[in-house]
Amino acid sequence: MKAQEKYREMSIAEFFAKNKELAGFSNPTRAIYQTVRELVENSLDATDSHNVLPEVKISIKEVEAATDDKPAKYEVAVEDNGIGVPPNEIANAFGKVLYSSKYVIRQTRGMYGLGVKAAILYSQMTTGQPVFIVSSTDSSDNIYYKKLLIDIKKNEPVIIEEGQLLKRSNWHGTKVYLTLEGDWIRAKQKIIEYIKRTALIAPYAEIVFETPENEIYYFPRVTKKMPKPPSEAKPHPHGIDIEQLKAMVSFTKTKTMLEFMVEEFQSIGEITARKFLESIGIDPNMNPKMLIEKGNSKLLQVVATGLRTYKNFRPPRSDYLSPIGEELIEVGLKRLFNAEWVKAITRQARAYEGHPFIVEAGIAYGGNIIPTEEPVLLRYANKIPLLYEEREDVSYKVVSSINWKLYNIEEPMPLVVLVHVASTKVPYKGVGKESLSEVQELESEIKNAVQEIARSLRLYISKKNSERTLREKIVTISKYIPEIARSLSILSIPPDKWGTDGKNNNEKIIEKLVKIVSKSIELPKIDGKEEDPEKIVRSVIANVKLEQ
Amino acid sequence: MKAQEKYREMSIAEFFAKNKELAGFSNPTRAIYQTVRELVENSLDATDSHNVLPEVKISIKEVEAATDDKPAKYEVAVEDNGIGVPPNEIANAFGKVLYSSKYVIRQTRGMYGLGVKAAILYSQMTTGQPVFIVSSTDSSDNIYYKKLLIDIKKNEPVIIEEGQLLKRSNWHGTKVYLTLEGDWIRAKQKIIEYIKRTALIAPYAEIVFETPENEIYYFPRVTKKMPKPPSEAKPHPHGIDIEQLKAMVSFTKTKTMLEFMVEEFQSIGEITARKFLESIGIDPNMNPKMLIEKGNSKLLQVVATGLRTYKNFRPPRSDYLSPIGEELIEVGLKRLFNAEWVKAITRQARAYEGHPFIVEAGIAYGGNIIPTEEPVLLRYANKIPLLYEEREDVSYKVVSSINWKLYNIEEPMPLVVLVHVASTKVPYKGVGKESLSEVQELESEIKNAVQEIARSLRLYISKKNSERTLREKIVTISKYIPEIARSLSILSIPPDKWGTDGKNNNEKIIEKLVKIVSKSIELPKIDGKEEDPEKIVRSVIANVKLEQ
């Protein structure tokens, strides 16, 4: 007789505690990086997504030094001026895995309602310390605070301490303190890079970061222009599966299939709804609840398949999305690299599986960019910088497959390529949100975006090259002007006057030659700026004279 | 005033339904591949892990053809002769995400108790069909069957139909039928490759696979030798975090810290336990429950840190692990590639974060292997072949960084490298179980394993090369034997006898020269086989004569 297995249930909190690497907490370095990320992303979601100009303060303090045996302990604190968490939601929002405000169709940085809770679990597992949350909403007269742990077996918050204070200012926002084991020394560069790239893409945010060494990294607000915040959308029929349809039908208050189609889905008018229902042979007056009655599973399947495949629905609405915009990308790239040339593009919205997405790309060339064999790739998704797993990302696949020589760019190249994907559903490869899947529609959009800018860059570089050639020509010609002038001057005046008028005459001839050469040359305009050829000619002559 | 967010809870079933790509179900091709994988892995876990020689039958049938709009629907069925699921556990084991027999410290193919449920969710979402399970344990007199759906909002099974039959044979095992949308045409090669590689590493299994086109792939059992099954282990103190310690303390029946240490952990004797407790200043007679009393969190932290960092615990036990073994790997490689040279190695056990692991590697060279620029890499973890995300895997990192020229292997190389990692906790990068993280201890073990075999291969190749050089020498010398023999024969007998005895004499001289040359040559042994130099010399002479 064979031994039998013992079965048991695991809570989602226990699952992520036991498999912490799945959420990005694979070692003390990644853990502290991921903690900062999750807190900062929550802060930005609570501000710019609600039309608040973000002020984010990040601080990391060492609370226990490392020893040979074990990593140091750090307190990570992140404060924002966002919309705050309602007091009755604080405990669950921070103490229950898979409890979130983010399970709606909207472009948010967080997607799984998981990140901060994974950080809290990690903190608990490594230091046993509770998380401390201080929050106030705009409309509240109080500031609320709670200290809590997660009961991992039950996936429930355990309040250790809580209270409230009367608000004396008009502050609103959230501040979270976490204590965890981490490796700051190894994580430092990545964390700073993460914050830098966040500031690059959100120049309307003010970000202050204080390191354990009390260094301050301050990223001031450089513009008050903010992208339009994303808004919540109804589902698009192309993204619907049988289970979602069942859930929608069971929740709907509509009484007919016609109403159901018009009310519950994105941009379906009555005419489209009628045509669609006719095409799948469903009576527009049928009660939608019929679909989930026993014995009607065939009917349910017909509707679900129809929704996913009907060709004449309007494409997913993209006005719900919040791209960064060409201007902000260009500002950011210019500021960060002091680049010689930058250009950004925001593409038209596209969709995959019923989810709208927008690809934006930017290229920076020259300036302070250190030339390397491959372009430096800056990846973003829903305004989050992605720093790990670069080679697994669809953007890397696209950018590394481009033959840059075709764009007149020689190796090593002083080139930065930025790619941003905004979507109500970013196709991440893992819960840690580090790389994007090779969704075909996405891949071709990224390719088109990058190639379009690369073509502009080629134009710029070839203009620059022809300008260089011309400049070289000018220099060559100009160098001979003094010599020619001297010869002409000797020939044009009688030998007895050589001593007195010779020099004067020489100067006059040079003047004439400068005018002639300068006028016959037309320098190409670069970025609308025109250079004065005469200046170039004169400076060459001046140098030649000095050499004599 | 800012709008507030609405919060809600999501069940783990809903989470994976909405984020199906996280479990590997990112498109119809991956979905059907992943479904086969999860079912086959469950079947193998139910057989070889319990000392049953596996018989696994896989079939895929098309139940609805594809149209322009939507993928085809397939029924995937997998049957095994394993230990079966107890009737009272069937509903939860298949209808509740995060309900499993695998949440123990043991080397299993499944790890998360998630895979088959993700497949069932996908099936439900795309076809609405229930999963059908038939199962019987060895000791049961009945065969039980259930048809069920998962209630996604509640994460609970909904039984559609169930029953039992009296068992007329001694069959035990499980058979699962699932209907899902899939892209068989695109998935076909990967699925066949997956099964082939599974058979390679489990030559003791009998696997039959019937495709939708009614092709039969039959992998017969080639050996009855099975690796020792893995067994369940107690936790090693180095892998313990504060939360686990709390859970262990609350469940333990021991009354003193000394007992607690000895009973609840892996291979800690009384002496070690006493020394350890002394080192952290804990009274061996203290009741372990003290650690979770209020106000004692500092004490709890001291013990948790001590457990993780104390140097004198024995390393994690590896006798719980079940490697494949050098013999089976070599058999498998030889069979699959008809290779000229194969060698495998099973390394000593090592540990990371308290989890024991064993690395095994194998190299096949020549034969039917098609030479390519890089070696072909076959990756396995806990006997599962890994086919996707190769470039993200730590094995790929190691193998691609090896300079094969140093091992006398020229490009293109007819080389296959197999890497198997067995562990009670495989550090997968994602829930889809496709690639392994760069855990440092693992990386260096893989490197050592592959390099060790590569050194043997270098020896083989250099022997082979020097044999080739020698052979060329023999051929060169032997070619002259007839000519030399003729000259000697002319010189050694009187001219009047040339006509009669000449030929005879010539033959005798050749005979003598053959013996002399053959004896002065020593061919190197290859794989213990020795060739007869005389044969080579004679065959060369025969050819020279024919040429005349």
Chai-1 contact restraints between the chains, C-beta under 6 A:
chainA,res_idxA,chainB,res_idxB,connection_type,confidence,min_distance_angstrom,max_distance_angstrom,comment,restraint_id
A,M1,B,D138,contact,1.0,0.0,6.0,A-B,restraint_1
A,M1,B,S139,contact,1.0,0.0,6.0,A-B,restraint_2
A,K2,B,H50,contact,1.0,0.0,6.0,A-B,restraint_3
A,K2,B,I83,contact,1.0,0.0,6.0,A-B,restraint_4
A,K2,B,D138,contact,1.0,0.0,6.0,A-B,restraint_5
A,E5,B,S101,contact,1.0,0.0,6.0,A-B,restraint_6
A,Y7,B,E89,contact,1.0,0.0,6.0,A-B,restraint_7
A,Y7,B,S101,contact,1.0,0.0,6.0,A-B,restraint_8
A,R8,B,Y103,contact,1.0,0.0,6.0,A-B,restraint_9
A,E9,B,Y99,contact,1.0,0.0,6.0,A-B,restraint_10
A,M10,B,L98,contact,1.0,0.0,6.0,A-B,restraint_11
A,M10,B,Y103,contact,1.0,0.0,6.0,A-B,restraint_12
A,I12,B,I12,contact,1.0,0.0,6.0,A-B,restraint_13
A,F15,B,L98,contact,1.0,0.0,6.0,A-B,restraint_14
A,A17,B,E243,contact,1.0,0.0,6.0,A-B,restraint_15
A,S26,B,S437,contact,1.0,0.0,6.0,A-B,restraint_16
A,H50,B,K2,contact,1.0,0.0,6.0,A-B,restraint_17
A,D69,B,T309,contact,1.0,0.0,6.0,A-B,restraint_18
A,K70,B,T309,contact,1.0,0.0,6.0,A-B,restraint_19
A,I83,B,K2,contact,1.0,0.0,6.0,A-B,restraint_20
A,P86,B,Q4,contact,1.0,0.0,6.0,A-B,restraint_21
A,E89,B,Y7,contact,1.0,0.0,6.0,A-B,restraint_22
A,L98,B,M10,contact,1.0,0.0,6.0,A-B,restraint_23
A,L98,B,F15,contact,1.0,0.0,6.0,A-B,restraint_24
A,Y99,B,E9,contact,1.0,0.0,6.0,A-B,restraint_25
A,S101,B,E5,contact,1.0,0.0,6.0,A-B,restraint_26
A,S101,B,Y7,contact,1.0,0.0,6.0,A-B,restraint_27
A,Y103,B,R8,contact,1.0,0.0,6.0,A-B,restraint_28
A,Y103,B,M10,contact,1.0,0.0,6.0,A-B,restraint_29
A,Q124,B,E243,contact,1.0,0.0,6.0,A-B,restraint_30
A,M125,B,D241,contact,1.0,0.0,6.0,A-B,restraint_31
A,M125,B,I242,contact,1.0,0.0,6.0,A-B,restraint_32
A,M125,B,E243,contact,1.0,0.0,6.0,A-B,restraint_33
A,G128,B,I242,contact,1.0,0.0,6.0,A-B,restraint_34
A,G128,B,S297,contact,1.0,0.0,6.0,A-B,restraint_35
A,G128,B,Q301,contact,1.0,0.0,6.0,A-B,restraint_36
A,D138,B,M1,contact,1.0,0.0,6.0,A-B,restraint_37
A,D138,B,K2,contact,1.0,0.0,6.0,A-B,restraint_38
A,S139,B,M1,contact,1.0,0.0,6.0,A-B,restraint_39
A,I152,B,E243,contact,1.0,0.0,6.0,A-B,restraint_40
A,D241,B,M125,contact,1.0,0.0,6.0,A-B,restraint_41
A,I242,B,M125,contact,1.0,0.0,6.0,A-B,restraint_42
A,I242,B,G128,contact,1.0,0.0,6.0,A-B,restraint_43
A,E243,B,A17,contact,1.0,0.0,6.0,A-B,restraint_44
A,E243,B,Q124,contact,1.0,0.0,6.0,A-B,restraint_45
A,E243,B,M125,contact,1.0,0.0,6.0,A-B,restraint_46
A,E243,B,I152,contact,1.0,0.0,6.0,A-B,restraint_47
A,S297,B,G128,contact,1.0,0.0,6.0,A-B,restraint_48
A,Q301,B,G128,contact,1.0,0.0,6.0,A-B,restraint_49
A,T309,B,D69,contact,1.0,0.0,6.0,A-B,restraint_50
A,T309,B,K70,contact,1.0,0.0,6.0,A-B,restraint_51
A,E392,B,E392,contact,1.0,0.0,6.0,A-B,restraint_52
A,G430,B,G430,contact,1.0,0.0,6.0,A-B,restraint_53
A,S437,B,S26,contact,1.0,0.0,6.0,A-B,restraint_54
